[in-house]
């Protein structure tokens, strides 16, 4: 393992040093950077943890691409969560795997790139849980993944009308 491997993997995951330090359980960013920037035996364990989450994201990307490819739609709506609370509330299975919303952002970016590479048009909608919950209540809907996508499509339509 070269000295830059951890940094390269961290950047592939689109994590800042601070977010990576938090994800890996460090008390401070400085403690993490001391390991990232120097040859310390502890490095392989950290690299392994980042490599595992990277492979988990790759598996999720492949799964999502297969699902979207089967749907035969040319326009796809992806929802991106902006905070951990919404991420764990609306997508607990993936949140348990990825642990932090920043890794969800990386997942969405990779899925988006993959979909665009196979000719799909991708629209990204940021989840505003307060607005979404009000919308559910007003429209008498129950939350579900399909309803969240429908909500996302409504947000895009509303923006297009503006």
C-alpha positions in Angstrom: 0.0 0.0 0.0 1.5 3.3 -1.0 1.3 6.4 1.2 -1.4 8.0 -1.0 -3.8 5.0 -1.1 -5.9 6.1 1.8 -6.1 9.7 0.5 -7.0 8.5 -3.0 -9.7 6.2 -1.6 -11.1 9.0 0.7 -11.3 11.3 -2.3 -13.0 8.6 -4.4 -15.6 8.4 -1.6 -15.9 12.2 -1.8 -15.2 12.6 1.9 -13.3 15.6 3.4 -10.6 14.8 5.9 -12.9 15.9 8.7 -15.8 13.7 7.6 -13.5 10.7 7.0 -12.0 11.2 10.5 -15.6 11.2 11.9 -16.6 8.1 9.9 -13.5 6.2 11.0 -14.1 7.1 14.7 -11.2 9.5 15.3 -11.5 12.2 18.0 -10.0 14.8 15.7 -9.2 15.5 12.1 -5.6 16.0 13.1 -5.4 12.5 14.5 -6.7 11.1 11.2 -4.4 13.3 9.1 -1.4 12.1 11.1 -2.1 8.6 9.8 -3.2 9.6 6.3 0.0 11.7 5.7 2.6 9.5 7.4 3.7 5.9 7.3 2.1 4.4 10.4 1.4 0.7 10.7 -2.2 1.4 11.6 -2.9 2.5 8.0 -3.9 -0.9 6.6 -6.8 -1.2 9.0 -8.1 2.2 8.0 -7.6 1.5 4.3 -9.5 -1.8 4.7 -12.5 0.0 6.3 -12.6 2.6 3.5 -12.2 -0.1 0.9 -15.1 -2.1 2.4 -17.4 0.9 2.2 -16.2 1.6 -1.3 -17.1 -1.9 -2.4 -20.5 -1.6 -0.6 -21.2 1.5 -2.6 -20.2 -0.2 -5.8 -22.6 -3.1 -5.0 -25.4 -0.6 -4.4 -24.6 1.2 -7.6 -24.8 -2.0 -9.6 -28.1 -3.0 -7.9 -29.6 0.5 -8.6 -28.4 0.5 -12.2 -30.0 -3.0 -12.8 -33.3 -1.8 -11.3 -33.4 1.4 -13.3 -32.3 -0.4 -16.5 -35.2 -2.8 -16.1 -37.8 0.0 -15.7 -37.2 1.1 -19.3 -37.6 4.7 -18.4 -35.4 7.3 -20.0 -35.8 9.9 -17.3 -34.8 8.9 -13.7 -35.4 10.9 -10.5 -32.8 10.4 -7.7 -33.4 11.7 -4.2 -30.5 12.9 -2.2 -30.7 13.4 1.5 -29.1 16.4 3.1 -28.7 15.3 6.6 -28.3 12.0 8.6 -31.7 12.3 10.2 -33.5 12.2 6.9 -31.2 9.6 5.5 -31.9 7.2 8.4 -35.6 8.0 8.5 -36.4 7.5 4.8 -33.7 5.0 3.7 -32.7 3.1 6.8 -31.3 0.0 5.0 -28.8 1.9 3.0 -28.1 4.3 5.9 -27.2 1.4 8.2 -24.7 0.3 5.5 -23.2 3.7 4.7 -23.6 5.3 8.1 -23.2 9.0 7.0 -25.1 11.1 4.5 -21.9 12.1 2.8 -21.5 8.6 1.6 -25.1 8.7 0.3 -24.0 11.7 -1.8 -21.2 9.6 -3.2 -23.6 6.7 -4.0 -26.0 9.1 -5.7 -23.2 10.7 -7.7 -22.0 7.2 -8.9 -25.5 6.1 -9.7 -26.1 9.3 -11.6 -22.9 8.8 -13.6 -23.8 5.2 -14.4 -27.3 6.1 -15.5 -26.0 8.9 -17.7 -23.4 6.5 -19.2 -26.3 4.2 -20.4 -28.3 7.0 -21.9 -30.7 7.9 -19.1 -31.6 11.4 -18.2 -31.2 12.0 -14.5 -32.9 14.6 -12.4 -31.6 15.1 -8.8 -34.0 16.2 -6.1 -32.8 17.2 -2.6 -35.0 15.8 0.1 -36.6 18.6 2.2 -38.3 16.5 4.9 -40.3 19.3 6.4 -41.8 20.2 3.0 -42.2 16.6 2.1 -44.1 15.7 5.3 -46.4 18.7 4.8 -47.0 17.6 1.2 -47.8 14.0 2.5 -50.3 15.4 5.0 -52.0 17.8 2.5 -52.4 15.1 -0.1 -53.3 12.3 2.4 -50.4 10.1 1.2 -48.5 7.5 3.2 -44.7 7.6 2.9 -43.1 5.0 0.6 -40.2 4.9 -1.8 -42.6 5.3 -4.8 -44.3 8.3 -3.1 -41.0 9.9 -2.5 -40.1 9.6 -6.2 -43.6 11.0 -7.1 -42.9 13.9 -4.7 -39.6 14.4 -6.4 -41.2 14.5 -9.8 -43.7 17.1 -8.5 -40.8 19.3 -7.3 -39.3 19.2 -10.7 -42.6 20.1 -12.4 -43.1 23.0 -10.0 -39.6 24.3 -10.7 -40.2 24.0 -14.5 -43.4 26.1 -14.1 -41.5 28.9 -12.4 
